[in-house]
């Protein structure tokens, strides 16, 4: 086998599903690991499902994820066109189907809807049509008369009823099925378009595809592909069927889950690099158990023989954690570019918004998390005074009231509201009082934020809020504590 050639062949039916993106990534890695070519082909034979703008989504996703194709509709290297509807116009699929008719491996079928309806069977609770080869037995004269009369037809594959068909998968090994289990699938539809399954085989052969990576839901169709390769006398590509991606409840990841597409995840505040890194690990892991990879590192490390056959769980908590790690590694400049617009949605007051944003950098897992961390800067929320009691800090309502009443006068006369200066002043107070830091800082932070968790400590919050707002909030805390204590 010469140069490795893989292809990503999406259908333009909307946003790119996570499963499709993983297929694209693995196809890219299989090719690039061997110094091969990664080809983009648009499979739009199902015109009813075509979604306007979906081809743009495919290009945008590949560009954003760094999966640069070597060939495609925009880069013809002599194997084009790379869009199946354009290939159909040339009549090539029909010509290849007619070659199969000559070999006895396919036949014209003129059965109408009513006749096909009558063939319906219920198998394992599902209604299916098992075609009975009725039109295989038409005489050449009958076929000619039907074609001359312009009678609608499809072209079906003639699958032998006896014997078995075997194909080899790189992960599963040899798979053999009884031909009796296979149906005579349609190759050319009545609208003249090839079916997905037929066009796939023809295009893969003509484009010199060496490795076909796809979901294992296609395993059941592969024997029919193999029969087509055998009928033409062509060498079949290497098959790599990937395990299913499920949600946390082990059900197939569906569009309703809200995180099934790449664009859904971007909208939820995930970084492209984190998404791609995580998706790479859905079914594959390196020998050294490292979990963080750039695309270049994946190209070097990826060995498709190590792909796991079993289903992979799309664990949202794991992806969030990984995304948080990526956020921590961002430069402050890149982080602020994404974070500042979110901060501005929450805070309208003239605070140092960059400082507020950077407080959250090590505390968030996705960017929208920023809002709940910083909303208290805009306005002090209503809060339960029970928050002042903290076992670890050894604070009570009484001790908190005492601390606040003692620090307010100190803060009123202190003019340098920078973090370092405030911290030095309050540390002096802590030392004089002979208590631990938390004993003083906890009540101050609680009064300033009204929250149990904040993205920064008491003195950093004092610095951002400034003297006037800080003292106002501390006085509110005093009032609430007095009321709770009945003073």
Secondary structure, DSSP 8 states (H G I E B T S, - for coil): --S-EEEE----SSS-BHHHHHHHHHHHHHHHHTT-EEEE-B----GGG--TTHHHHHHHHHHHHT---SBBTTB-SSS---BHHHHHHTTHHHHHHHHHHHHTSEEEE---HHHHHHTEEEETTEEEE----GGGG--HHHHHHHHHTT---EEEE---SSSEEEEEETTTEEEEEEGGG----EEE-TTS-B-HHHHHHHHHHHTT--EEEEEGGGHHHHHHHHHHHHHHT----EEEEE--EE-TTSSB--GGGS-SBHHHHHHTT--HHHHHHHHHTSS---TT------HHHHHHH--GGG---S-EE--HHHHHHHHHHHHHHS-HHHHHHHHHHHHHHH--SSS-HHHHHHHTTTT-SSGGGHHHHHHHHHS-----GGGG-BTTTTB-HHHHHHHHHHHHHHHHH----SHHHHHHHHHHHHHHHT--HHHHHHHHHHHHH--S--SS-HHHHHHHHHHHHHHHHHHHHHHHHHHHHT-
